[in-house]
Amino acid sequence: MCIRDRTKCVKTTDDGISSVFSSISSEKLKALHISLKCCSLITNGIQPSLCELLRRSGELSHLHLCFWDCSPSSTIELTSLLSSLTTKNLERLDLILTSISSESVQALASFLGENQSLREVTIWLYGCKNLEENHIISIIDSLKGNELQSIELNFTGCNSLTDQNFCKAIERSFTKLKQLKYLEILLYRTQITEEGRKSLLPLFNSIPFNIQVD
């Protein structure tokens, strides 16, 4: 199931999106793709209906959620959202957000650490300047599932990141992932330097590894 707004529709409202969520027959749903971009009328008022949809989706294996430059009041609280997931078969998680609270980061880190069935993870926290470096490192440290094969991270604009702590976290966590086949990390507009980038390259020379800095 794909719910996507490609047109930056300023008329898309909470009631409209919530009614769509409520209408979905989800008992046997395997994949759910929700992408809302620049929807100025969308708020976190859609969260109750989205949580209910996730509760009904017990067979879900792929969840893609994108909330990109919607209204300032559209920040989704991942604590209740992730706790609503009833599926035990989630293999792929894509989260693309331009706004997130520190509480949601903690919930995300806990969720990633507990879900050992995940094989593919994409996390974009684009331009989330409110996050401290320890918040992002908690996400890195939580990615430890034995089944993980693909990781794509985008922390562009998270300017608290530094070579010393972030690069050590990548080495500490990701070099232990024996099934890892692809790794991408985008770090534009952070404090990660070219020297830091080069220090990681030899650690993953046996797999496709793309890391980009300014």
C-alpha positions as CSV (number, residue, x, y, z in Angstrom):
1,M,0.0,0.0,0.0
2,C,1.4,3.4,-1.1
3,I,0.2,6.8,0.1
4,R,2.2,9.4,-1.6
5,D,1.8,13.1,-2.2
6,R,4.1,14.1,-5.0
7,T,2.5,17.5,-5.7
8,K,3.2,19.3,-2.5
9,C,-0.5,19.7,-2.1
10,V,-1.3,22.5,0.3
11,K,-4.9,21.2,0.6
12,T,-4.1,17.9,2.1
13,T,-5.4,17.8,5.7
14,D,-5.3,15.7,8.7
15,D,-8.9,14.6,8.2
16,G,-8.2,13.5,4.6
17,I,-5.2,11.5,5.5
18,S,-6.8,10.0,8.6
19,S,-9.8,8.8,6.6
20,V,-7.4,7.1,4.1
21,F,-5.6,5.3,7.0
22,S,-9.0,4.2,8.4
23,S,-10.1,2.8,5.1
24,I,-7.1,0.5,4.5
25,S,-7.7,-3.2,4.9
26,S,-4.5,-4.0,6.7
27,E,-4.8,-7.5,8.2
28,K,-2.6,-9.1,5.4
29,L,-0.7,-5.9,4.5
30,K,2.9,-6.7,3.8
31,A,4.3,-3.2,2.8
32,L,3.1,0.3,3.8
33,H,4.7,3.3,2.1
34,I,3.6,6.7,3.4
35,S,5.3,9.8,1.9
36,L,4.1,13.3,2.7
37,K,6.2,16.2,1.5
38,C,5.6,19.9,2.1
39,C,2.0,19.4,3.2
40,S,1.5,22.6,5.2
41,L,-1.8,21.6,6.7
42,I,-0.7,18.2,8.0
43,T,-0.1,18.1,11.8
44,N,0.6,15.3,14.3
45,G,-3.2,15.0,14.5
46,I,-2.9,12.1,12.0
47,Q,-0.9,10.1,14.6
48,P,-3.9,8.3,16.3
49,S,-5.2,7.0,13.0
50,L,-1.7,6.0,11.9
51,C,-1.0,4.2,15.1
52,E,-4.3,2.3,14.7
53,L,-3.3,1.3,11.2
54,L,0.0,0.0,12.4
55,R,-1.8,-2.0,15.2
56,R,-4.0,-3.7,12.6
57,S,-1.0,-4.5,10.3
58,G,0.2,-7.7,12.0
59,E,1.8,-9.1,8.9
60,L,3.8,-6.0,7.9
61,S,7.4,-6.7,6.7
62,H,8.2,-3.3,5.1
63,L,7.4,0.1,6.6
64,H,8.3,3.4,4.9
65,L,7.4,6.7,6.5
66,C,8.5,10.0,5.1
67,F,7.4,13.4,6.6
68,W,9.4,16.0,4.7
69,D,9.0,19.7,5.4
70,C,5.4,19.6,6.5
71,S,4.1,22.0,9.0
72,P,6.1,22.6,12.3
73,S,3.3,21.0,14.2
74,S,3.5,17.8,12.1
75,T,6.4,16.3,14.1
76,I,5.6,12.6,14.6
77,E,6.3,11.2,18.0
78,L,7.9,7.8,17.4
79,T,7.4,6.6,20.9
80,S,3.7,5.8,20.4
81,L,4.1,5.1,16.7
82,L,6.7,2.3,17.1
83,S,5.0,0.8,20.1
84,S,1.9,0.4,17.9
85,L,3.6,-2.0,15.6
86,T,2.3,-5.5,16.2
87,T,4.2,-7.2,13.4
88,K,6.9,-9.7,14.3
89,N,8.1,-9.9,10.7
90,L,9.5,-6.4,10.0
91,E,12.4,-6.8,7.7
92,R,12.7,-3.3,6.3
93,L,12.3,0.1,7.9
94,D,12.6,3.4,6.2
95,L,12.3,6.6,8.2
96,I,12.7,9.9,6.4
97,L,12.2,12.9,8.7
98,T,13.1,16.6,8.8
99,S,11.9,17.0,12.4
100,I,12.3,14.7,15.4
101,S,12.4,15.1,19.2
102,S,15.1,13.6,21.4
103,E,12.4,11.4,23.0
104,S,11.6,10.0,19.6
105,V,15.3,9.3,19.0
106,Q,15.4,7.3,22.2
107,A,12.3,5.3,21.2
108,L,13.9,4.7,17.8
109,A,17.1,3.4,19.3
110,S,15.3,1.1,21.6
111,F,13.1,-0.2,18.7
112,L,16.1,-0.9,16.5
113,G,18.0,-2.7,19.3
114,E,15.0,-4.9,20.0
115,N,14.0,-5.9,16.5
116,Q,16.5,-8.5,15.4
117,S,14.5,-9.5,12.2
118,L,15.5,-6.2,10.4
119,R,17.5,-6.7,7.3
120,E,17.4,-3.3,5.7
121,V,17.3,0.1,7.5
122,T,17.2,3.5,6.0
123,I,17.2,6.5,8.4
124,W,17.3,10.1,7.2
125,L,17.2,12.7,9.9
126,Y,17.8,15.6,7.5
127,G,18.5,19.0,9.0
128,C,17.6,18.0,12.6
129,K,19.9,20.6,14.2
130,N,18.3,20.1,17.6
131,L,19.9,16.6,18.0
132,E,23.0,16.2,20.2
133,E,25.7,13.9,19.0
134,N,24.9,11.3,21.7
135,H,21.4,11.1,20.3
136,I,22.7,10.0,16.9
137,I,25.3,7.7,18.3
138,S,22.6,5.9,20.2
139,I,21.0,5.1,16.9
140,I,24.4,3.8,15.6
141,D,24.9,1.7,18.6
142,S,21.4,0.2,18.3
143,L,22.0,-1.2,14.8
144,K,23.3,-4.6,15.9
145,G,20.9,-7.2,14.5
146,N,22.5,-10.3,13.2
147,E,20.4,-10.1,10.0
148,L,21.2,-6.6,8.9
149,Q,22.4,-6.5,5.3
150,S,21.8,-2.9,4.2
151,I,22.1,0.4,6.1
152,E,21.5,3.8,4.7
153,L,22.0,6.8,7.0
154,N,21.6,10.5,6.2
155,F,22.5,12.9,9.0
156,T,23.0,16.0,6.8
157,G,22.7,19.2,8.8
158,C,23.1,17.4,12.1
159,N,26.0,19.7,12.9
160,S,26.8,18.2,16.4
161,L,28.6,15.3,14.8
162,T,32.4,15.1,15.2
163,D,35.1,12.8,13.9
164,Q,36.2,11.6,17.3
165,N,32.9,10.3,18.6
166,F,30.9,9.5,15.5
167,C,33.7,7.6,13.6
168,K,34.4,5.6,16.7
169,A,30.8,4.6,17.0
170,I,30.7,3.5,13.3
171,E,33.7,1.3,13.8
172,R,32.5,-0.1,17.2
173,S,29.1,-1.1,15.9
174,F,29.1,-1.8,12.2
175,T,32.3,-3.8,11.9
176,K,30.5,-6.5,13.9
177,L,27.7,-6.9,11.4
178,K,28.7,-10.1,9.6
179,Q,25.8,-10.1,7.1
180,L,26.3,-6.4,6.1
181,K,26.4,-6.1,2.3
182,Y,25.8,-2.3,1.7
183,L,26.5,0.8,3.8
184,E,25.8,4.4,2.9
185,I,26.3,7.4,5.2
186,L,25.7,11.0,4.1
187,L,27.2,13.7,6.4
188,Y,26.9,17.0,4.6
189,R,26.9,20.1,6.8
190,T,28.3,18.3,9.8
191,Q,31.7,18.6,11.6
192,I,32.8,15.3,10.0
193,T,36.0,16.0,8.0
194,E,37.6,14.3,5.0
195,E,40.1,12.9,7.4
196,G,37.4,11.3,9.4
197,R,35.7,9.9,6.2
198,K,39.0,8.4,5.0
199,S,39.6,6.7,8.4
200,L,36.5,4.6,7.9
201,L,37.1,3.5,4.3
202,P,39.5,0.6,5.1
203,L,37.1,-0.9,7.7
204,F,34.5,-1.7,5.0
205,N,36.6,-2.4,1.9
206,S,34.9,-5.7,1.3
207,I,31.4,-4.3,0.7
208,P,30.0,-1.3,-1.3
209,F,30.5,1.6,1.1
210,N,29.5,5.2,0.3
211,I,30.3,7.9,2.8
212,Q,30.1,11.6,1.8
213,V,31.1,14.8,3.7
214,D,31.4,18.4,2.6
